[in-house]
Amino acid sequence: MVIQTYQLASRQLLTQARTELWEGDTRQASEKGWGAAAQMVKAIAEQRGWEHKTHRQIWQAVRRLNDENREIALSVLFRSANHLHSNFCEDLDAADDVGDALNDVEQFIDLLEPLIN
């Protein structure tokens, strides 16, 4: 049940991120975009028994998934999510840049979701 909760939260956060962006709140859109990516990683990590409580553990899970699937795009796309997390703190990115990063997050989620059994 926890796995599905993370999975659902991921999709909900991405939807909320797009709404926040449409409303002009790039800071909240950024944080929700980061959260969407992190929640999908947490779903897979939970399923596999991997630790996923810290930022570092989430990154480690992404690296493991990248190595397992030989999908170099995972790390690259996750960097966009991580950048969104930074933008939440600094709020420097233009709306178009946040939108591009949210597209990367969506692609990242789409690559990960089929890995959930």
N, C-alpha and C positions, 0 to 999 in steps of 0.2 A: 504493500500500500504506500509506503514512503516513496518508492521509486516513481509510482504514478503521480504522487503529489508534486515531486520535483519536476517531472515531465510536464504536467499541466501548468505549473507555475511558470515554467520557461516560456511556453506559448502565450500565456496571459501577460507576462511582463513585456514580451515583444510587442504585443498589441497595444499595451499601455504606453510603451515607448513611442510608438508611431503617433498615438493620440497626443502625447505631450509635445512631440516635435511639431505636429500640425498646429497646436495651440501656441507655439513659439517658446516653449520652455526647454531649451536645449540641455540645461543642466539635469533636469529630471528625466528627459528622454535618454540622456547618456547613462545615468545610473540604472535605469530600468533595462537598457540594452545590455549593460554589463551583467546585470542580474539574470537576464534571460539566458545568456551563454553559460554563466556559472551554474544555474539550476539544472541545465541539461547535462553538464559534466557531472554534477552531483548525483543525478539519476543513474548514470552509468557506473560511477564509482561505487555507489551504494550497492548496486546489483553485483558488482565484482568483489565487494568486500574491501575496497580501497579506502584509505582515509581521505576525507574531503572537507575538513572543517576550516582549514586556513587557506589563504590565498596561495601560498606555496604548494600545498597539497593539491589544490585544483590545477595549478600549472603542471605539477608532476603527473597528474592523471591525463592531462592533455598530451603531454610528451609520450606517455605510455601508449595512448590510443594512436598517436601519430606513428609511432614505431610499429605497433601491431598491424595497422592497416596500410602502412606505407603511403599514407595520405598526407603529403607535405602541406597541403592546403589547410589542414586543421590548425597547425601552429600559426600560420600566417593569418588566418581568419580570427583566431583567438587573440592575436595581438591587437586587432581592431577593437575587440571587446574590452581588452585591457586598457586601450587608449580611451575608450568611453568612460571607464572608471576614473581615469586621471582627469578627464574633462569635467566630470562631476565636481571634482575638487577645485579646478581652476576656472572652468567655464570660459575657455578661450576659443573654442571651435565655432565656426559659422554653421548655420542650420544645414547647409548642403553637405558639409563634412560629416556632421552627425548622421544625416540621412544615409550617406554612403557607408558609414560604419555600421549602421543598423542593417543595411542590406548584407554586409559581410556576416553579421551575427545571424541573420536568417539563414544564410547559406551554411554557416557552421552548424546550426541546429539541425538543418535538413540532412547534413552528412552524419550527424551523431544519432539522430532519433532511430534509424533502422537498426542500430547496434543494441537497442534495448529489446530484450526477449520477453 
